[in-house]
Amino acid sequence: MKQLRECSIEELNEYCEQIRQKIIQTVSKNGGHLSSNVGAVELIVAMHYVFDVKNDPFIFDVSHQAYTHKLITDRWDRFDTLRELDGISGYTRPDESPYDYFVAGHSSTSISLAVGAAKAIALKGEQYKRVPVALIGDGSLSAGMVYEALNELGDRRYPVIIILNDNKMSISKPIGAISKFLSSAMAGDFYQKIKKTTEQILQYLPESATYMAKKFEESFKLITPGILFEELGIDYIGPIDGHNLESLIRAMQSAKSLKKPVIIHAQTLKGKGYEMAEGYYEKWHGVGPFDVASGEALKKGVSKNATTMYSEALMDLAKQHENVVGVTAAMPSGTGLSPLIQAYPNRFWDVAIAEQHAVTSMCAMAKEGFKPYITIYSTFLQRAYDQVIHDASILNLNVVFAIDRAGIVGEDGETHQGAFDISYLSVIPHMTLMAPRDEKAMHAAIRYSYSHQGPLAIRYPRGSFLSCDAFESKPFEYGKAQLLKEGKSKILLLGYGSGVGKAVATSKILSEQGIDVAIVDLRFAKPLDESLLLSLALKYDIWYVFSDSAKIGGVGSLLMALKEKNTLHVKIKTFEYDDAFITHGATHLVEDRLGITIEQLAEKILEEMKR
């Protein structure tokens, strides 16, 4: 680990530039989070300069911006393995390094973690010897969990340092020269000393003078961005230049000396140091491999992805029905809702990082007769599980959950893999689960969803569907599966959603070995097409299940329940994910590690037939 405290400001600035170039070069090769990381370089270098990462908990909100931290903490030589299988994670992971305090991947948890760490430190008698330091972006302040944590922190007054990385996306901009002066003054030791002295003087002033002084202090706060935090009982420093190391170090040292909760408001430029990414460009937040000189992507998608298919299908529906509305939580581009927000700004909304609010607000719209499409990644819908049950399902409201990124998402790893949505949704009364297998089925599914009564969840993968073009896509009917082909063997392949393409591809390999199998597109996981499956059980007594989902509580489990209920004499084997979190890496490599590539699945079936 580089000994930062032995460096001059000039040397630290040179080091920041080295880090910035290392990040740009690595992300251009491996993909990853670019603009957020190069924008936070000086903040994190200053953190490491002022605080002791070996002693003080360093907590990164989401942690997608922690690349600088990784480079400082003994991972420089391994950084070229970023997001690769068995390489460095794109997020903090304690099992990767003792300097990563907590696992992260979802937003708005850092202040809660810092409060919990501060409580533990106090109970261990280590208060003021160890200081939790939380780095949080302004975008994460839209989630309610932040305010739950701030509420307790302001009351309990634990010594916690919060560094707010404001890249001008959510926090108000500074106002003219006066604001700049106040920002500069408030960032230094001088302001903090004046403030402390004023507080002491107020204790000895007559009541009339105290009243006037307090009124002046309140008026003073009103023209600074810190009024919210100050009123919550948290000292505020800033806003300061988040790329000025000298100012950052001075502010952090001042905050550390106060021995109480302090928020440091640092304004940064997202994409700093890579001109094409500087400013608000959503496309530079998370990127695939690209050419540094031109900024052009090296791998351009050929096939249309499932998100685009959903977006187009929903746009068609919105044109036909004025009561169709929709919401996403801070991911308008990633979920395909951007075109709808642009076309119908009064009917489609991005509510920022607030999944719980997204779900509940749409439930009220459903109560008023609208048809809401709640479009959220599988991994992020977990954050609104109570709302799915309490607000959508108990009243049996007509809401649609469009679940993007279902299945393996690749390089983002454990915190982002969409493995659990079938398991956690299938247990909810009134909930219907369905999944399209290809583009035609996606359009058919969205058309069906409009008339569906009750809560409905539609899942689809991150990338493209495997081809199922050989089979006609029929209109969806509630709880009805589609038999794609009969077979001459006793084997039945059952696919769900993107698993149908895998079943079809596997059947082709088996066919080359002289094994003719039947294939079913389940279409619905809940309810299952019981009448069709009972009839197929009379012909095919070996069933293989293909679904990109967790094995426990997944499609195989639902089929096993049907088998037990009807005393079916069939053997069911599911190729869903085992009971473990799925690591990061290119999707095809992760699937190979899990033993679920098409070739591996076909081989497993052939081996069982031999036995």
For each residue, the residues with C-beta under 8 A, 3 or more apart:
1: 53 72 73 74
2: 7 15 72
3: 6 7
4: 7 12 15 45 48 49 72
5: 49
6: 3
7: 2 3 4 11 12 15
8: 11 12
9: 12 13 245 246
10: 13 14
11: 7 8 14 15
12: 4 7 8 9 15 16 45 49 245
13: 9 10 16 17 245
14: 10 11 17 18
15: 2 4 7 11 12 18 19 45
16: 12 13 19 20 41 42 45 245
17: 13 14 20 21 273
18: 14 15 21 22
19: 15 16 22 23 41 45 68 71 72
20: 16 17 23 24 38 41 272 273 274
21: 17 18 24 25 273
22: 18 19 25 26 71 76 79
23: 19 20 26 27 34 37 38 41 67 68 71
24: 20 21 27 28 34 38 273 274 292
25: 21 22 28 29 292
26: 22 23 29 30 32 67 79 80 82
27: 23 24 30 31 32 33 34 37 82 287
28: 24 25 289 290 291 292
29: 25 26 80 289
30: 26 27 80 82 83 84 289 411
31: 27 83 286 287 288 289 411
32: 26 27 37 67 82 83 90 286 287 411
33: 27 36 37 64 65 67 90 285 286 287
34: 23 24 27 37 38 271 274 277 284 285 286 287
35: 38 39 270 271 274 277 278 281 284 285
36: 33 39 40 64 65 137 167 270 285
37: 23 27 32 33 34 40 41 64 65 66 67 68
38: 20 23 24 34 35 41 271 272 273 274 277
39: 35 36 65 165 167 242 268 269 270 271 272
40: 36 37 43 44 65 68 135 165 242 268
41: 16 19 20 23 37 38 44 45 68 272 273
42: 16 45 46 242 243 244 245 248 268
43: 40 46 47 135 163 165 242 248 266 268
44: 40 41 47 48 65 66 68 69 72 135
45: 4 12 15 16 19 41 42 48 49 68 72 245
46: 42 43 49 50 245 248 249 252
47: 43 44 50 51 53 58 69 133 135 163 252
48: 4 44 45 51 53 69 72
49: 4 5 12 45 46 245 249 252
50: 46 47 249 252 253 256
51: 47 48 56 58 131 133 161 252 256
52: 55 56
53: 1 47 48 56 58 69 72 73 99
54: 99
55: 52 129 130
56: 51 52 53 130 131 132 133
57: 101 102 113 114 117 130 132 133
58: 47 51 53 69 99 101 133 135
59: 101 102 104 110 113 114 117 132 133 134 135
60: 63 65 66 69 92 104 110 134 135
61: 104 107 108 109 110 111 134 135 136 137 140
62: 65 91 104 105 106 107 137 140
63: 60 66 91 92 104 105
64: 33 36 37 90 91 105 286
65: 33 36 37 39 40 44 60 62 135 137 165
66: 37 44 60 63 69 70 91 92 100
67: 23 26 32 33 37 70 71 79 82
68: 19 23 37 40 41 44 45 71 72
69: 44 47 48 53 58 60 66 72 73 92 99 100
70: 66 67 73 75 79 88 97
71: 19 22 23 67 68 75 76 79
72: 1 2 4 19 44 45 48 53 68 69
73: 1 53 69 70 97 99 100
74: 1 97 99
75: 70 71 78 79 88 96 97
76: 22 71 79
77:
78: 75 81 87 88
79: 22 26 67 70 71 75 76 82 88
80: 26 29 30
81: 78 84 86 87 88
82: 26 27 30 32 67 79 87 88 90
83: 30 31 32 87 88 89 90 411 412 413 584 585
84: 30 81 87 88 411 585 586
85: 583 584 585 586 589 590 593
86: 81 583 585
87: 78 81 82 83 84 585
88: 70 75 78 79 81 82 83 84 96
89: 83 92 93 96 413 584
90: 32 33 64 82 83 411 412 413 584
91: 62 63 64 66 103 104 105 412 413 415
92: 60 63 66 69 89 96 100 101 102 103 104
93: 89 96 97 100 103
94: 97 98 100 101 102 103
95:
96: 75 88 89 92 93 100
97: 70 73 74 75 93 94 100
98: 94
99: 53 54 58 69 73 74
100: 66 69 73 92 93 94 96 97 103
101: 57 58 59 92 94 113 117
102: 57 59 92 94 113
103: 91 92 93 94 100 414 415
104: 59 60 61 62 63 91 92 109 110 415
105: 62 63 64 91 379 412 413 414 415 416
106: 62 109 379 380 383 415
107: 61 62 137 139 140 143 353
108: 61 111 136 140 141 142 143 144 145 146 353
109: 61 104 106 112 113 145
110: 59 60 61 104 113 114 134 135 136 140 162
111: 61 108 114 115 134 136 145 146 149 150 153 160 162
112: 109 115 116 145 148 149
113: 57 59 101 102 109 110 116 117 132 134
114: 57 59 110 111 117 118 132 133 134 149 153 160 162
115: 111 112 118 119 132 149 152 153 156 158 160
116: 112 113 119 120
117: 57 59 101 113 114 120 121 132
118: 114 115 121 122 127 132 153 158 159 160
119: 115 116 122 123 156 158
120: 116 117 123 124
121: 117 118 124 126 127 129 130 132
122: 118 119 125 126 127 158
123: 119 120
124: 120 121
125: 122
126: 121 122 129 130
127: 118 121 122 130 159
128: 131 159 259
129: 55 121 126
130: 55 56 57 121 126 127
131: 51 56 128 159 160 161 256
132: 56 57 59 113 114 115 117 118 121 160 161
133: 47 51 56 57 58 59 114 160 161 163
134: 59 60 61 110 111 113 114 160 161 162 163
135: 40 43 44 47 58 59 60 61 65 110 163 165
136: 61 108 110 111 140 141 146 162 163 164 165
137: 36 61 62 65 107 140 141 164 165 166 167 169
138: 141 164 165 166 167 168 169 170 171
139: 107 142 169 170 330 352 353
140: 61 62 107 108 110 136 137 143 146 353
141: 108 136 137 138 146 164 170 171
142: 108 139 170 330 351 352 353 354
143: 107 108 140 146 352 353 354
144: 108 147 148 354 356 357
145: 108 109 111 112 148 149
146: 108 111 136 140 141 143 149 150
147: 144 150 151
148: 112 144 145 151 152
149: 111 112 114 115 145 146 152 153
150: 111 146 147 153 154 229 232 234
151: 147 148 154 155 232
152: 115 148 149 155 156
153: 111 114 115 118 149 150 156 157 158 160 232 233 234 261
154: 150 151 157 232 233 234 261
155: 151 152 233
156: 115 119 152 153
157: 153 154 233 260 261
158: 115 118 119 122 153 261
159: 118 127 128 131 258 259 260 261
160: 111 114 115 118 131 132 133 134 153 261 262
161: 51 131 132 133 134 252 255 256 261 262 264
162: 110 111 114 134 136 234 261 262 263 264
163: 43 47 133 134 135 136 252 263 264 266
164: 136 137 138 141 171 238 263 264 265 266
165: 39 40 43 65 135 136 137 138 242 266 268
166: 137 138 169 170 171 239 242 265 266 267 268
167: 36 39 137 138 267 268 269 270 280
168: 138 171 173 267 269 270 280
169: 137 138 139 166 270 280
170: 138 139 141 142 166 352
171: 138 141 164 166 168 225 239 265 267
172: 225
173: 168
174: 179 180 183 225 239 267
175: 178 179 223
176: 179 180
177: 180 181
178: 175 181 182 223
179: 174 175 176 182 183 223 224
180: 174 176 177 183 184
181: 177 178 184 185
182: 178 179 185 186 223 224
183: 174 179 180 186 187 238 239 240
184: 180 181 187 188 240
185: 181 182 188 190 191
186: 182 183 191 224 226 236 237 238
187: 183 184 191 237 238 240 247 250 251 254
188: 184 185 191 192 250 251 254
189: 192 193 250 253 254 257
190: 185 193 194
191: 185 186 187 188 194 195
192: 188 189 195 196 235 237 254 257 258
193: 189 190 196 197
194: 190 191 197 198
195: 191 192 198 199
196: 192 193 199 200
197: 193 194 200 201
198: 194 195 201 202 213 217
199: 195 196 202 203
200: 196 197 203 204
201: 197 198 204 205 213
202: 198 199 205 210 213 214
203: 199 200
204: 200 201
205: 201 202 209 210 213
206: 209 210
207: 210 211
208: 211 212
209: 205 206 212 213
210: 202 205 206 207 213 214
211: 207 208 214 215
212: 208 209 215 216
213: 198 201 202 205 209 210 216 217
214: 202 210 211 217 218
215: 211 212 218 219
216: 212 213 219 220
217: 198 213 214 220 221
218: 214 215 221 222
219: 215 216 222 223
220: 216 217 223 224
221: 217 218 224 226 227 230 231
222: 218 219 227
223: 175 178 179 182 219 220
224: 179 182 186 220 221 227 236
225: 171 172 174 228 236 238 239 265
226: 186 221 229 230 236 237 238 263 265
227: 221 222 224 230 231
228: 225 231 232
229: 150 226 232 234 235 236 263
230: 221 226 227 233 234 235 236
231: 221 227 228
232: 150 151 153 154 228 229
233: 153 154 155 157 230 261
234: 150 153 154 162 229 230 261 262 263
235: 192 229 230 255 258 260 261 262 263
236: 186 224 225 226 229 230 262 263 265
237: 186 187 192 226 240 251 254 255 262 263 264 265
238: 164 183 186 187 225 226 251 263 264 265 266 267
239: 166 171 174 183 225 265 266 267
240: 183 184 187 237 244 247 248 251 264 265 266 267
241: 244 247 248 266 267
242: 39 40 42 43 165 166 248 266 267 268 269
243: 42 268 269 272
244: 42 240 241 247 248
245: 9 12 13 16 42 45 46 49 248 249
246: 9 249 250
247: 187 240 241 244 250 251
248: 42 43 46 240 241 242 244 245 251 252 266
249: 46 49 50 245 246 252 253
250: 187 188 189 246 247 253 254
251: 187 188 237 238 240 247 248 254 255 264 266
252: 46 47 49 50 51 161 163 248 249 255 256 264
253: 50 189 249 250 256 257
254: 187 188 189 192 237 250 251 257 258
255: 161 235 237 251 252 258 262 264
256: 50 51 131 161 252 253
257: 189 192 253 254
258: 159 192 235 254 255 262
259: 128 159
260: 157 159 235
261: 153 154 157 158 159 160 161 162 233 234 235
262: 160 161 162 234 235 236 237 255 258
263: 162 163 164 226 229 234 235 236 237 238
264: 161 162 163 164 237 238 240 251 252 255
265: 164 166 171 225 226 236 237 238 239 240
266: 43 163 164 165 166 238 239 240 241 242 248 251
267: 166 167 168 171 174 238 239 240 241 242
268: 39 40 42 43 165 166 167 242 243 272
269: 39 167 168 242 243 272 278 279
270: 35 36 39 167 168 169 277 278 279 280 281 284 285
271: 34 35 38 39 274 276 277 278 279 281 284
272: 20 38 39 41 243 268 269 278
273: 17 20 21 24 38 41 278
274: 20 24 34 35 38 271 277 278 284 292
275: 278
276: 271 281 284 295
277: 34 35 38 270 271 274 281 284 295
278: 35 269 270 271 272 273 274 275
279: 269 270 271
280: 167 168 169 270
281: 35 270 271 276 277 284 285
282: 285 333
283: 287 333
284: 34 35 270 271 274 276 277 281 287
285: 33 34 35 36 270 281 282
286: 31 32 33 34 64
287: 27 31 32 33 34 283 284 290 297
288: 31 297 298 299
289: 28 29 30 31 297 298 299
290: 28 287 295 296 297 298
291: 28 294 295 296 298
292: 24 25 28 274 295
293:
294: 291
295: 276 277 290 291 292
296: 290 291
297: 287 288 289 290 300
298: 288 289 290 291
299: 288 289
300: 297
301: 304 305 464
302:
303: 463 464
304: 301 308 309 439 464
305: 301 308 309 462 463 464
306: 309 310 404 442 460 461 462 463 464 465 498
307: 310 311 334 335 336 404 460 462
308: 304 305 311 312 336
309: 304 305 306 312 313 439 442 443 460
310: 306 307 313 314 336 375 402 404 442 446 460
311: 307 308 314 315 336 337 339 340
312: 308 309 315 316 443
313: 309 310 316 317 442 443 445 446 447
314: 310 311 317 318 324 326 336 340 373 402 446
315: 311 312 318 319 339 340 343
316: 312 313 319 320 443 446
317: 313 314 320 321 324 446 447 450
318: 314 315 321 324 326 340 343 344 347 348
319: 315 316
320: 316 317 324
321: 317 318 324 371 450
322: 347
323: 369 370 371
324: 314 317 318 320 321 347 370 371 373 450
325: 347 348 362 365 370 371 372 373
326: 314 318 337 340 347 348 349 372 373 374 375
327: 337 348 349 350 351 358 361 362 372 373 374 375
328: 331 332 335 337 349 350 351 358 375 376
329: 350 351 352 353 354 355 358 376 380
330: 139 142 350 351 352 353 354
331: 328 334 335 337 350 376 377 380
332: 328 335 337 338 341 350
333: 282 283 336 338
334: 307 331 377 404
335: 307 328 331 332 375 376 377 402 404
336: 307 308 310 311 314 333 339 375 404
337: 311 326 327 328 331 332 340 341 348 350 375
338: 332 333 341 342
339: 311 315 336 342 343
340: 311 314 315 318 326 337 343 344 347 348
341: 332 337 338 344 345 348 349 350
342: 338 339 345
343: 315 318 339 340 348
344: 318 340 341 347 348
345: 341 342 348
346:
347: 318 322 324 325 326 340 344
348: 318 325 326 327 337 340 341 343 344 345
349: 326 327 328 341
350: 327 328 329 330 331 332 337 341
351: 142 327 328 329 330 354 357 358 361
352: 139 142 143 170 329 330
353: 107 108 139 140 142 143 329 330
354: 142 143 144 329 330 351 357 358
355: 329 358 359 376 380 381 383 384 387
356: 144 359 360 383 384 386 387
357: 144 351 354 360 361
358: 327 328 329 351 354 355 361 362 374 376 384
359: 355 356 362 363 374 384 387 388 391 392 399
360: 356 357 363 364 387 391
361: 327 351 357 358 364 365
362: 325 327 358 359 365 366 372 374 399
363: 359 360 366 367 372 387 391 392 395 397 399
364: 360 361 367 368
365: 325 361 362 368 370 372
366: 362 363 369 370 371 372 392 397 398 399
367: 363 364 395 397
368: 364 365
369: 323 366
370: 323 324 325 365 366
371: 321 323 324 325 366 398 400 450
372: 325 326 327 362 363 365 366 399 400
373: 314 324 325 326 327 400 402 449
374: 326 327 358 359 362 399 400 401 402
375: 310 326 327 328 335 336 337 402 404
376: 328 329 331 335 355 358 380 381 384 401 402 403 404
377: 331 334 335 380 381 403 404 405 416 418
378: 381 382 403 404 405 406 407 418 419 420 421 459
379: 105 106 382 405 409 415 416 417 418
380: 106 329 331 355 376 377 383 384
381: 355 376 377 378 384 385 388 401 403 421
382: 378 379 385 420 424
383: 106 355 356 380
384: 355 356 358 359 376 380 381 387 388
385: 381 382 388 389 424
386: 356 389 390
387: 355 356 359 360 363 384 390 391 392
388: 359 381 384 385 391 392 393 401 425 428 431 455
389: 385 386 392 393 394 428
390: 386 387 393 394
391: 359 360 363 387 388 394 395 397
392: 359 363 366 387 388 389 395 397 399 455
393: 388 389 390 396 397 428 429 430 431 455
394: 389 390 391 430
395: 363 367 391 392
396: 393 430 453 454 455
397: 363 366 367 391 392 393 454 455
398: 366 371 452 453 454 455
399: 359 362 363 366 372 374 392 455 456
400: 371 372 373 374 449 452 455 456 457 458
401: 374 376 381 388 425 455 456 457 458
402: 310 314 335 373 374 375 376 458 460
403: 376 377 378 381 406 418 421 457 458 459 460
404: 306 307 310 334 335 336 375 376 377 378 418 460 462
405: 377 378 379 409 416 418 461 462
406: 378 403 418 421 435 459 460 461 462 497 498 548 549
407: 378 417 418 419 461 462 498 548 549
408: 417 418 419 462 548 582 587 590 591
409: 379 405 412 416 417 418 462 587
410: 462 584 585 586 587 590
411: 30 31 32 83 84 90 584 585 586
412: 83 90 91 105 409 415 416 417 584
413: 83 89 90 91 105 416 417 582 583 584 585
414: 103 105 417 581 582 583 584
415: 91 103 104 105 106 379 412
416: 105 377 379 405 409 412 413
417: 379 407 408 409 412 413 414 581 582
418: 377 378 379 403 404 405 406 407 408 409 421 459 462 548
419: 378 407 408 423 548 549 550 577 582
420: 378 382 423 424 549 550 553
421: 378 381 403 406 418 424 425 457 459 549
422: 425 426 433 459 525 547 549 550 553 554 555
423: 419 420 426 427 549 550 552 553 554 557
424: 382 385 420 421 427 553
425: 388 401 421 422 428 431 433 457 526
426: 422 423 431 433 525 526 553 558
427: 423 424 553
428: 388 389 393 425 431 455
429: 393
430: 393 394 396 454 455
431: 388 393 425 426 428 454 455 456 457 526
432: 452 454 455 456 457 478 479 524 526 527
433: 422 425 426 456 457 459 524 525 526
434: 445 448 456 457 458 476 523 524 525
435: 406 445 458 459 460 496 497 498 522 523 525
436: 441 442 444 445 458 460 465 497 523
437: 441 465 468 473 495 497 498 500 501 521 523
438: 441 442 465 467 468 469 473 500 501
439: 304 309 442 443 465
440: 443 444 473
441: 436 437 438 444 445 468 473 521 523
442: 306 309 310 313 436 438 439 445 446 460
443: 309 312 313 316 439 440 446 447
444: 436 440 441 447 448 473 474 475 476
445: 313 434 435 436 441 442 448 449 458 476
446: 310 313 314 316 317 442 443 449 450 458
447: 313 317 443 444 450 475 476
448: 434 444 445 451 452 475 476 477
449: 373 400 445 446 452 456 458
450: 317 321 324 371 446 447
451: 448
452: 398 400 432 448 449 456 478
453: 396 398
454: 396 397 398 430 431 432
455: 388 392 393 396 397 398 399 400 401 428 430 431 432
456: 399 400 401 431 432 433 434 449 452
457: 400 401 403 421 425 431 432 433 434
458: 400 401 402 403 434 435 436 445 446 449
459: 378 403 406 418 421 422 433 435 497
460: 306 307 309 310 402 403 404 406 435 436 442 465 497 498
461: 306 405 406 407 464 465 497 498 548
462: 305 306 307 404 405 406 407 408 409 410 418 587
463: 303 305 306 587
464: 301 303 304 305 306 461
465: 306 436 437 438 439 460 461 468 498 501
466: 498 500 501 502 504 505
467: 438 470 501 504
468: 437 438 441 465 471 473 484 500 501 504 521
469: 438
470: 467 504
471: 468 482 484 485 504 521
472:
473: 437 438 440 441 444 468
474: 444 482
475: 444 447 448
476: 434 444 445 447 448 480 523
477: 448 480
478: 432 452 524 527
479: 432 524 527 528 529
480: 476 477 523 524 529 532
481: 520 521 522 523 524 528 529 532 533
482: 471 474 520 521 523
483: 486 518 519 520 532 536
484: 468 471 500 504 519 520 521
485: 471 507 518 519
486: 483 518 539
487: 491 492 516 517 518 519 540
488: 516
489: 515 516 517 540
490: 539 540 541 542
491: 487 510 515 517 518 540 542 543 544 605
492: 487 517 518 519 520 536 539 540 542 543 544
493: 503 506 507 517 518 519 520 543 544 546
494: 503 519 520 522 543 544 545 546 555 559
495: 437 499 500 501 502 503 504 519 520 521 522 546 547
496: 435 499 500 521 522 523 525 545 546 547 549 555
497: 406 435 436 437 459 460 461 500 547 548
498: 306 406 407 435 437 460 461 465 466 501 502 548
499: 495 496 502 503 545 546 547 548 555
500: 437 438 466 468 484 495 496 497 503 504 519 521 546
501: 437 438 465 466 467 468 495 498 504 505
502: 466 495 498 499 505 506 546 575 598 601
503: 493 494 495 499 500 506 507 519 544 546
504: 466 467 468 470 471 484 495 500 501 507 508 519
505: 466 501 502 508 509 598
506: 493 502 503 509 510 546 598 601 602 605
507: 485 493 503 504 510 511 517 519
508: 504 505 511 512
509: 505 506 512 513 598 599 602
510: 491 506 507 513 515 516 517 602 605 606
511: 507 508 514 515 516 517
512: 508 509
513: 509 510 606
514: 511
515: 489 491 510 511 605 606 609
516: 487 488 489 510 511
517: 487 489 491 492 493 507 510 511
518: 483 485 486 487 491 492 493 536 539 540
519: 483 484 485 487 492 493 494 495 500 503 504 507
520: 481 482 483 484 492 493 494 495 532 533 536
521: 437 441 468 471 481 482 484 495 496 500
522: 435 481 494 495 496 525 528 529 555
523: 434 435 436 437 441 476 480 481 482 496 529
524: 432 433 434 478 479 480 481 527 528 529
525: 422 426 433 434 435 496 522 528 547 555 558
526: 425 426 431 432 433 558
527: 432 478 479 524 530
528: 479 481 522 524 525 533 558 559 562
529: 479 480 481 522 523 524 532 533
530: 527 533 534 562 566
531: 534 535
532: 480 481 483 520 529 535 536
533: 481 520 528 529 530 536 537 559 562
534: 530 531 537 538 566 568
535: 531 532 538 539
536: 483 492 518 520 532 533 539 540
537: 533 534 540 541 566 568 569 570
538: 534 535
539: 486 490 492 518 535 536
540: 487 489 490 491 492 518 536 537 543 570
541: 490 537 569 570 571
542: 490 491 492 570 571 573
543: 491 492 493 494 540 559 570 571 572 573
544: 491 492 493 494 503 573 574 575 601 605
545: 494 496 499 555 556 559 572 573 574 575 576
546: 493 494 495 496 499 500 502 503 506 575 601
547: 422 495 496 497 499 525 554 555 556 574 575 576
548: 406 407 408 418 419 461 497 498 499 576 577
549: 406 407 419 420 421 422 423 496 554 555 576 577
550: 419 420 422 423 553 554 576 577 579
551: 554 556 557 574 576 577 578 579
552: 423 557 579
553: 420 422 423 424 426 427 550 557
554: 422 423 547 549 550 551 557 558 574 576 577
555: 422 494 496 499 522 525 545 547 549 558 559 574 576
556: 545 547 551 559 560 572 573 574 576
557: 423 551 552 553 554 560 561 574
558: 426 525 526 528 554 555 561 562
559: 494 528 533 543 545 555 556 562 563 572 574
560: 556 557 563 564 572
561: 557 558 564 565
562: 528 530 533 558 559 565 566 568
563: 559 560 566 567 568 570 572
564: 560 561 567
565: 561 562
566: 530 534 537 562 563
567: 563 564
568: 534 537 562 563
569: 537 541
570: 537 540 541 542 543 563
571: 541 542 543
572: 543 545 556 559 560 563
573: 542 543 544 545 556 608
574: 544 545 547 551 554 555 556 557 559
575: 502 544 545 546 547 596 601 604
576: 545 547 548 549 550 551 554 555 556
577: 419 548 549 550 551 554 580 582 594 596
578: 551 594
579: 550 551 552
580: 577
581: 414 417
582: 408 413 414 417 419 577 590 594
583: 85 86 413 414 590 593
584: 83 85 89 90 410 411 412 413 414 590
585: 83 84 85 86 87 410 411 413 589 590 593
586: 84 85 410 411 589 590
587: 408 409 410 462 463 590 591
588: 591 592 597
589: 85 585 586 592 593
590: 85 408 410 582 583 584 585 586 587 593 594
591: 408 587 588 594 596 597
592: 588 589 595 597 600
593: 85 583 585 589 590
594: 577 578 582 590 591
595: 592 600 604
596: 575 577 591 600 601
597: 588 591 592 600 601
598: 502 505 506 509 601 602
599: 509 602 603
600: 592 595 596 597 603 604
601: 502 506 544 546 575 596 597 598 604 605
602: 506 509 510 598 599 605 606
603: 599 600 606 607
604: 575 595 600 601 607 608
605: 491 506 510 515 544 601 602 608 609
606: 510 513 515 602 603 609 610
607: 603 604 610 611
608: 573 604 605 611
609: 515 605 606
610: 606 607
611: 607 608
